[in-house]
Amino acid sequence: MSIAANAVAHFKARREELREIDVPEWEGSIWYRPVMTVRERAAIMEHYDAKRQTFDASVFVTALITRALDADGKPVFRSASRLQIETEFDPEVVERVVMQMGILGDGAATSEEDREKK
């Protein structure tokens, strides 16, 4: 196999796992993949302010839309859901769910200090 094929096989194996987050306020569960694609990370990193080394508040909505799945691994939300999430969902619940997912996925350092620890 080529190195590209090996890379694809490696990532595919890591992406198979689905994890569950119980969301009692929504009377159900959200599922997510702990490992993100480059495209998913890029969508979230658009909300990162390098100067302040922090994310803006809308990162939680983007992460929820990008990462929330049902038990079959299908997306729960679409981009068209953004306004409803921003205006009608409890922001504390949204933030808690996204933080449980890990804002950049498992193993992703979010600061220089975190990277130095690894």
C-alpha positions in Angstrom: 0.0 0.0 0.0 1.1 3.6 -0.6 1.7 6.0 2.2 -1.5 7.9 1.2 -3.5 4.6 1.4 -1.9 3.8 4.8 -2.8 7.3 6.0 -6.4 6.9 4.9 -6.7 3.5 6.5 -5.3 4.7 9.7 -7.6 7.7 9.9 -10.7 5.7 8.9 -10.0 3.2 11.7 -9.7 6.1 14.2 -13.0 7.7 12.9 -15.1 4.5 13.5 -15.7 5.2 17.2 -18.8 7.0 18.2 -19.2 8.4 21.7 -22.4 9.4 23.5 -23.2 12.4 25.6 -26.4 12.3 27.6 -28.3 15.6 27.3 -31.2 15.3 29.8 -32.4 18.8 29.0 -33.0 17.7 25.4 -34.4 14.3 26.6 -31.9 12.4 24.5 -28.3 11.9 23.5 -25.8 13.5 21.1 -23.2 11.3 19.6 -19.9 12.4 18.2 -16.6 11.2 16.7 -13.7 12.0 19.1 -11.3 12.4 16.1 -12.1 15.3 13.7 -11.2 15.8 10.1 -9.0 18.7 9.0 -12.1 20.3 7.5 -14.0 20.1 10.8 -11.1 21.5 12.7 -10.7 24.4 10.2 -14.4 25.3 10.6 -13.8 25.6 14.4 -10.5 27.3 14.1 -12.1 30.2 12.2 -13.4 31.3 15.6 -9.9 31.4 17.2 -8.4 34.7 18.1 -4.6 34.1 18.1 -3.8 37.4 19.7 -6.1 36.6 22.7 -5.5 32.9 22.5 -9.2 32.2 22.8 -12.3 31.3 20.9 -15.3 33.6 20.2 -18.6 32.5 21.6 -20.0 31.3 18.2 -17.4 28.5 18.2 -19.9 26.5 20.3 -22.6 26.7 17.7 -20.2 25.8 14.9 -18.8 22.9 16.9 -22.3 21.6 17.6 -23.4 21.8 14.0 -20.1 20.3 12.8 -19.8 17.4 15.3 -23.3 16.4 16.7 -24.4 13.1 15.3 -27.3 10.7 16.0 -26.7 7.1 17.1 -26.3 6.1 13.4 -23.5 8.7 12.8 -25.7 11.0 10.8 -25.5 14.8 11.4 -28.2 16.1 13.8 -27.9 19.8 12.8 -27.2 21.6 9.5 -25.9 25.0 8.8 -29.5 26.1 8.4 -29.9 25.3 12.2 -27.5 28.0 13.2 -30.0 30.8 13.9 -32.3 28.5 15.9 -29.3 27.2 18.0 -28.1 30.8 18.5 -31.5 32.2 19.6 -33.5 29.3 20.9 -31.1 26.8 22.6 -29.9 27.2 26.2 -26.3 28.4 25.7 -25.1 26.7 28.9 -26.3 23.3 27.5 -24.7 23.9 24.1 -21.4 24.9 25.8 -21.5 21.9 28.1 -22.1 19.4 25.2 -19.3 20.9 23.1 -16.9 21.0 26.0 -17.6 17.3 26.6 -16.8 16.6 23.0 -13.5 18.4 23.3 -13.6 21.6 21.3 -10.9 20.4 18.9 -11.4 16.7 19.4 -9.4 14.2 21.5 -5.8 14.9 21.9 -5.9 18.3 20.4 -3.8 20.8 22.3 -5.5 24.2 22.5 -2.6 26.3 23.7 1.1 26.4 23.6 1.2 25.4 27.3 -0.9 22.3 26.6 1.3 21.3 23.7 4.4 21.5 25.9 2.8 19.1 28.4 2.3 16.4 25.7 
